[in-house]
Amino acid sequence: MAHLPEGTFSHLFQPGHLINVGPAAFSTGGPVSNTGLAFVRLGIPTRLIGKVGQDTFGQIVQQLVESYGVGLSKGLRVVPGETTSYSVIISPPGMDRIFLHCPGANDTFSAEDIDPQALQEASLFHFGYPPLMRRMYQQDGAELAEVFQRAKSTGITTSLDMTLPDPASAGGQADWRKILAAVLPWVDIFLPSVEEITYMLRRTEYEQWIADVPQRDTLAWVTPDLLGELADELLKMGARIVVIKLGARGLYLRTASADIIGGMGRAAPQDASAWGDQEAWAPCFRVKVVGTTGSGDATIAGFLSALLRDFSALRSLRAGVAVGACNVEAADALSGLRSWQQTQERMAQGWQTLPLALAAQGWQWMEAEGVWVNTGN
């Protein structure tokens, strides 16, 4: 991480400049590592499925993953002749991260790389970052839909995370509306960020916001109406639960009817009525932000961990922002995370949240759950 005074990034990062930085840190990243290992830290038995090359980076990935638990690296398929995916993350103080990414073996990942026995034995199948995986977005998402169809055929509950692609890349140019229409009928829980899903469904509008909003504060244009419109569209495409990540503004939830929620698969809530037809927004907890690497993945792990423990929808939403808040207290994706019990105790001890005023917009603050709810939904 470059230790630079705030506001100097654009000046210093120019050709010919030598920038003195601290030591490099190797860590695993992406949903397999960030969300998967967060599950492990939160006490959820987890099997990781991924693909690495038979190269130095592949060996490092296996060693790092194995350090979090004996046997965790066994689900990583090592493929001779392919390179391991890697990213260089530039994380200057006071600014969001910049990624330099090589997809490597992720570009050839397919449904055949997923052990069907693992799907039979699990309650939840979580998949992430298809915009960075060539086979997942080619042919209008046919392979991605195949992955989720195969998973759903086992009776498992499925969840899908996204990432914002480089607009100039093949993944950024893909027809994501068409891809989502193909895959969401097989997805129970869809968890994009507001930037990602607006880019995919309303790209022209998204680009205009980016151009108009000062200092690229893309969350400045987020409103309950926008979130409701996006979520309703995604529910109509087939998703059962829509969770939209909002960075420092928290986490938004919209769900289908209780009847639909009850048929989600092995991880479906026992009391579907506590999940049906919900629209809620949880504000973030107050923390000192050290870094945002993996914050969205940690938030997802918190939310899904609560679902797997059969929490209500509102308590699951609050658990998601709590785990995400712990994450940003460290520079990497995992060091800031606490155990499930420690996280719950921290919330119970009066952990303050950031201000989020929705009362004037027809929402009601639910003090016991610590979330805003649209009671008119």
C-alpha positions as CSV (number, residue, x, y, z in Angstrom):
1,M,0.0,0.0,0.0
2,A,1.4,3.4,-0.9
3,H,1.6,5.7,2.1
4,L,0.7,9.0,0.4
5,P,-0.8,12.2,1.7
6,E,-4.5,12.5,0.8
7,G,-5.2,14.3,-2.4
8,T,-1.8,13.7,-4.0
9,F,-2.6,10.5,-6.0
10,S,-3.2,12.1,-9.4
11,H,-0.1,14.2,-9.1
12,L,2.3,11.5,-8.0
13,F,1.1,8.6,-10.2
14,Q,2.6,10.0,-13.4
15,P,5.2,8.6,-15.8
16,G,8.7,9.0,-14.5
17,H,7.8,9.4,-10.8
18,L,9.5,7.1,-8.2
19,I,7.2,6.5,-5.3
20,N,8.5,5.2,-2.0
21,V,6.1,2.6,-0.6
22,G,6.0,0.1,2.2
23,P,6.6,-3.7,1.9
24,A,4.5,-5.8,-0.4
25,A,1.9,-8.1,1.1
26,F,0.7,-11.3,-0.5
27,S,-2.9,-12.4,0.2
28,T,-5.5,-14.4,-1.6
29,G,-8.5,-12.5,-3.0
30,G,-11.8,-12.9,-4.8
31,P,-15.0,-14.6,-3.6
32,V,-13.4,-18.1,-3.1
33,S,-10.9,-16.7,-0.7
34,N,-12.6,-13.6,0.7
35,T,-16.1,-14.9,1.1
36,G,-15.1,-18.5,1.6
37,L,-12.5,-17.9,4.3
38,A,-14.7,-15.4,5.9
39,F,-17.3,-18.2,6.2
40,V,-14.6,-20.3,7.9
41,R,-13.8,-17.5,10.4
42,L,-17.5,-17.1,11.1
43,G,-17.8,-20.8,12.0
44,I,-19.5,-22.1,8.8
45,P,-18.1,-25.4,7.5
46,T,-16.9,-24.5,4.0
47,R,-15.4,-26.2,1.0
48,L,-13.6,-23.9,-1.5
49,I,-13.8,-24.6,-5.2
50,G,-11.4,-22.8,-7.6
51,K,-8.8,-23.2,-10.3
52,V,-5.1,-22.3,-10.3
53,G,-2.2,-22.8,-12.5
54,Q,0.9,-25.0,-11.8
55,D,3.0,-21.9,-11.2
56,T,4.5,-20.0,-8.3
57,F,1.4,-18.0,-7.7
58,G,-0.6,-21.2,-7.6
59,Q,1.6,-22.6,-5.0
60,I,1.4,-19.4,-2.9
61,V,-2.4,-19.5,-3.2
62,Q,-2.6,-23.1,-2.0
63,Q,-0.2,-22.4,1.0
64,L,-2.1,-19.3,2.0
65,V,-5.5,-21.0,1.8
66,E,-4.2,-24.1,3.7
67,S,-2.9,-21.8,6.5
68,Y,-6.6,-21.0,7.4
69,G,-7.4,-24.7,8.0
70,V,-6.1,-28.1,7.1
71,G,-7.7,-29.4,3.9
72,L,-9.1,-26.1,2.8
73,S,-6.9,-26.1,-0.4
74,K,-8.0,-29.6,-1.5
75,G,-10.9,-28.1,-3.6
76,L,-8.5,-26.0,-5.7
77,R,-7.9,-27.6,-9.0
78,V,-4.3,-27.3,-10.2
79,V,-4.1,-27.1,-14.0
80,P,-0.7,-27.5,-15.8
81,G,-0.1,-25.0,-18.6
82,E,-2.4,-22.3,-17.2
83,T,-1.5,-19.3,-15.1
84,T,-3.0,-18.4,-11.7
85,S,-5.2,-15.4,-11.6
86,Y,-3.7,-12.5,-9.8
87,S,-4.4,-8.8,-9.0
88,V,-2.2,-5.9,-8.0
89,I,-4.2,-3.7,-5.7
90,I,-3.1,-0.1,-5.2
91,S,-4.8,1.2,-2.0
92,P,-3.7,4.8,-1.2
93,P,-4.9,6.3,2.1
94,G,-8.2,8.1,1.8
95,M,-9.1,6.6,-1.6
96,D,-10.8,3.5,-2.9
97,R,-8.7,0.8,-4.4
98,I,-7.3,0.5,-7.9
99,F,-7.0,-3.0,-9.4
100,L,-4.6,-4.4,-12.0
101,H,-6.0,-7.8,-12.9
102,C,-5.0,-10.9,-14.8
103,P,-7.8,-13.5,-15.1
104,G,-5.5,-16.4,-15.8
105,A,-7.1,-19.8,-15.2
106,N,-10.4,-18.2,-14.2
107,D,-11.1,-17.5,-17.9
108,T,-11.4,-21.3,-18.5
109,F,-13.4,-22.2,-15.4
110,S,-16.5,-24.1,-16.3
111,A,-19.3,-26.2,-14.9
112,E,-17.0,-29.3,-15.3
113,D,-14.6,-27.8,-12.7
114,I,-17.3,-28.1,-9.9
115,D,-17.4,-31.4,-8.0
116,P,-21.1,-32.6,-8.1
117,Q,-20.6,-34.5,-4.9
118,A,-19.7,-31.3,-3.1
119,L,-23.0,-29.8,-4.3
120,Q,-24.9,-32.8,-3.0
121,E,-23.4,-32.5,0.5
122,A,-23.8,-28.7,1.0
123,S,-26.7,-26.4,1.9
124,L,-25.5,-23.3,0.0
125,F,-23.6,-22.8,-3.2
126,H,-22.0,-19.4,-3.6
127,F,-20.4,-18.2,-6.9
128,G,-18.8,-14.9,-7.6
129,Y,-17.2,-12.5,-10.1
130,P,-18.4,-13.9,-13.4
131,P,-17.5,-10.6,-15.2
132,L,-13.9,-11.6,-14.8
133,M,-14.3,-15.2,-16.1
134,R,-14.5,-15.4,-19.8
135,R,-16.6,-18.6,-20.2
136,M,-19.1,-17.2,-17.8
137,Y,-20.1,-14.2,-19.9
138,Q,-19.5,-15.7,-23.4
139,Q,-22.5,-16.8,-25.4
140,D,-24.8,-14.6,-23.3
141,G,-24.0,-16.5,-20.1
142,A,-24.8,-20.0,-21.3
143,E,-22.0,-21.6,-19.1
144,L,-23.0,-19.5,-16.1
145,A,-26.6,-20.6,-16.4
146,E,-25.3,-24.2,-16.8
147,V,-23.4,-23.9,-13.5
148,F,-26.5,-22.7,-11.6
149,Q,-28.8,-25.2,-13.3
150,R,-26.6,-28.1,-12.2
151,A,-26.4,-26.7,-8.7
152,K,-30.1,-26.2,-8.4
153,S,-30.8,-29.7,-9.6
154,T,-29.2,-31.0,-6.4
155,G,-31.7,-29.1,-4.2
156,I,-29.0,-26.7,-2.9
157,T,-29.6,-23.0,-2.2
158,T,-27.7,-20.8,-4.6
159,S,-26.2,-17.3,-4.3
160,L,-24.4,-15.1,-6.9
161,D,-22.1,-12.1,-6.4
162,M,-20.8,-9.8,-9.1
163,T,-17.9,-7.4,-9.7
164,L,-17.6,-4.2,-11.8
165,P,-15.7,-5.1,-15.0
166,D,-13.4,-2.8,-16.9
167,P,-15.9,-1.1,-19.4
168,A,-13.4,-1.6,-22.2
169,S,-12.9,-5.3,-21.5
170,A,-14.8,-8.2,-23.1
171,G,-16.6,-8.7,-19.8
172,G,-17.5,-5.0,-19.6
173,Q,-18.9,-5.1,-23.2
174,A,-21.1,-8.3,-22.6
175,D,-24.9,-8.0,-22.6
176,W,-25.4,-8.4,-18.9
177,R,-29.1,-7.9,-19.0
178,K,-29.4,-10.9,-21.3
179,I,-26.9,-12.9,-19.1
180,L,-28.9,-12.1,-15.9
181,A,-32.1,-13.1,-17.6
182,A,-30.6,-16.5,-18.4
183,V,-29.1,-17.2,-14.9
184,L,-31.3,-15.5,-12.3
185,P,-34.1,-18.1,-12.6
186,W,-31.6,-20.5,-11.0
187,V,-30.3,-18.0,-8.4
188,D,-31.9,-17.8,-5.0
189,I,-29.9,-15.0,-3.6
190,F,-28.4,-12.3,-5.8
191,L,-25.9,-9.9,-4.1
192,P,-24.5,-7.2,-6.5
193,S,-23.3,-3.7,-5.5
194,V,-25.4,-0.8,-6.6
195,E,-22.7,0.3,-9.0
196,E,-22.4,-3.2,-10.6
197,I,-26.1,-3.7,-11.1
198,T,-26.8,-0.2,-12.4
199,Y,-23.9,-0.6,-14.9
200,M,-25.5,-3.9,-16.0
201,L,-29.1,-2.8,-16.3
202,R,-28.8,0.9,-16.9
203,R,-25.4,1.6,-18.3
204,T,-26.1,4.9,-20.0
205,E,-27.6,6.2,-16.8
206,Y,-24.7,4.9,-14.8
207,E,-22.1,6.6,-17.0
208,Q,-24.0,9.9,-16.8
209,W,-24.0,9.7,-13.0
210,I,-20.3,9.0,-13.0
211,A,-19.7,12.1,-15.2
212,D,-22.0,14.3,-13.1
213,V,-21.2,13.3,-9.6
214,P,-18.3,15.4,-8.1
215,Q,-15.3,13.4,-6.9
216,R,-16.8,10.2,-8.2
217,D,-19.0,9.7,-5.2
218,T,-21.2,7.2,-7.0
219,L,-23.3,6.6,-3.9
220,A,-24.6,10.1,-3.9
221,W,-27.3,9.2,-6.4
222,V,-28.6,6.2,-4.5
223,T,-32.2,6.5,-3.4
224,P,-34.8,4.1,-2.1
225,D,-36.8,4.5,-5.3
226,L,-33.8,3.5,-7.4
227,L,-33.0,0.5,-5.3
228,G,-36.7,-0.6,-5.3
229,E,-36.8,-0.3,-9.1
230,L,-33.6,-2.3,-9.6
231,A,-34.6,-5.0,-7.1
232,D,-38.1,-5.4,-8.5
233,E,-36.6,-5.9,-12.0
234,L,-34.2,-8.6,-10.6
235,L,-37.0,-10.4,-8.7
236,K,-39.0,-10.5,-12.0
237,M,-36.0,-12.0,-13.7
238,G,-36.2,-14.9,-11.2
239,A,-34.1,-14.0,-8.1
240,R,-35.8,-14.8,-4.8
241,I,-33.7,-12.5,-2.5
242,V,-31.9,-9.4,-3.7
243,V,-29.2,-7.9,-1.6
244,I,-27.6,-4.7,-2.9
245,K,-24.3,-3.5,-1.4
246,L,-24.1,0.2,-0.9
247,G,-20.6,0.7,0.5
248,A,-20.5,3.2,3.3
249,R,-24.3,3.7,3.0
250,G,-25.0,0.1,4.1
251,L,-27.0,-2.8,2.7
252,Y,-30.4,-3.0,1.0
253,L,-32.7,-6.1,0.9
254,R,-35.7,-6.9,-1.2
255,T,-37.4,-10.4,-1.1
256,A,-40.0,-12.3,-3.0
257,S,-43.1,-13.8,-1.4
258,A,-43.0,-16.2,1.5
259,D,-44.1,-19.1,-0.8
260,I,-41.2,-18.5,-3.2
261,I,-38.7,-18.0,-0.3
262,G,-39.8,-21.4,1.2
263,G,-38.8,-23.2,-2.0
264,M,-35.3,-21.9,-2.1
265,G,-33.6,-25.2,-1.3
266,R,-31.7,-26.7,1.6
267,A,-30.8,-23.4,3.1
268,A,-34.3,-21.9,2.9
269,P,-35.4,-20.2,6.2
270,Q,-37.5,-22.4,8.4
271,D,-40.0,-19.5,8.9
272,A,-40.4,-18.2,5.3
273,S,-43.0,-15.8,6.5
274,A,-40.3,-13.8,8.3
275,W,-38.5,-13.4,5.0
276,G,-41.4,-12.9,2.5
277,D,-42.1,-9.5,0.9
278,Q,-39.5,-7.6,2.9
279,E,-37.8,-4.3,1.9
280,A,-35.2,-3.1,4.3
281,W,-32.0,-1.0,4.5
282,A,-29.3,-1.4,7.2
283,P,-26.9,1.5,7.8
284,C,-23.2,0.8,8.3
285,F,-21.6,0.7,11.8
286,R,-19.1,3.3,12.8
287,V,-15.5,2.2,12.4
288,K,-12.1,3.6,11.6
289,V,-11.6,2.6,8.0
290,V,-8.1,1.2,7.3
291,G,-8.8,-0.5,4.0
292,T,-11.8,-1.7,1.9
293,T,-10.3,-4.8,0.3
294,G,-12.9,-7.6,0.4
295,S,-15.5,-5.5,2.3
296,G,-18.3,-6.5,0.0
297,D,-17.3,-10.2,0.2
298,A,-17.2,-10.0,4.0
299,T,-20.6,-8.4,4.0
300,I,-22.0,-11.2,1.9
301,A,-20.4,-13.8,4.2
302,G,-22.0,-12.2,7.2
303,F,-25.4,-12.1,5.6
304,L,-25.3,-15.6,4.3
305,S,-23.9,-16.9,7.7
306,A,-26.9,-15.4,9.4
307,L,-29.3,-17.1,6.9
308,L,-27.6,-20.4,7.4
309,R,-28.1,-19.9,11.2
310,D,-31.8,-19.3,10.4
311,F,-31.8,-15.7,11.5
312,S,-34.7,-13.5,10.3
313,A,-34.2,-11.3,7.2
314,L,-33.7,-8.1,9.2
315,R,-31.2,-9.7,11.6
316,S,-29.4,-11.2,8.7
317,L,-29.1,-7.8,7.0
318,R,-27.7,-6.3,10.2
319,A,-25.2,-9.1,10.6
320,G,-24.0,-8.5,7.0
321,V,-23.1,-4.9,7.7
322,A,-21.5,-5.8,11.0
323,V,-19.1,-8.3,9.4
324,G,-18.4,-5.8,6.6
325,A,-17.6,-3.1,9.2
326,C,-15.1,-5.4,11.0
327,N,-13.5,-6.1,7.6
328,V,-12.6,-2.5,6.9
329,E,-10.8,-2.1,10.2
330,A,-7.8,-3.9,8.6
331,A,-5.9,-3.4,5.3
332,D,-6.5,-6.9,4.0
333,A,-9.6,-8.9,3.5
334,L,-9.6,-11.2,6.5
335,S,-7.5,-9.8,9.4
336,G,-10.2,-7.5,10.7
337,L,-12.9,-10.2,10.9
338,R,-13.9,-11.6,14.3
339,S,-15.7,-14.8,15.2
340,W,-19.4,-15.0,14.9
341,Q,-19.9,-14.8,18.7
342,Q,-17.6,-11.8,19.0
343,T,-19.4,-10.0,16.2
344,Q,-22.8,-10.6,17.8
345,E,-21.5,-9.4,21.1
346,R,-20.1,-6.2,19.6
347,M,-23.5,-5.5,18.1
348,A,-25.2,-6.2,21.4
349,Q,-23.0,-3.7,23.2
350,G,-24.5,-0.6,21.6
351,W,-22.2,-0.4,18.5
352,Q,-23.2,2.9,16.9
353,T,-24.2,3.2,13.2
354,L,-23.7,5.9,10.7
355,P,-26.6,8.3,10.1
356,L,-29.1,7.3,7.5
357,A,-32.4,9.3,7.3
358,L,-35.2,7.6,5.5
359,A,-38.2,8.6,7.6
360,A,-39.2,11.5,5.3
361,Q,-39.3,8.9,2.5
362,G,-41.9,6.7,4.1
363,W,-39.6,4.2,5.8
364,Q,-39.8,3.2,9.5
365,W,-36.8,2.7,11.8
366,M,-37.0,-0.7,13.6
367,E,-35.0,-0.1,16.8
368,A,-34.8,-3.8,17.9
369,E,-33.3,-4.9,14.5
370,G,-31.3,-1.8,13.8
371,V,-32.6,-1.4,10.2
372,W,-35.0,0.8,8.2
373,V,-38.1,-1.0,6.8
374,N,-40.5,0.1,4.1
375,T,-43.7,-0.9,5.8
376,G,-45.8,0.1,2.7
377,N,-44.1,-2.5,0.5
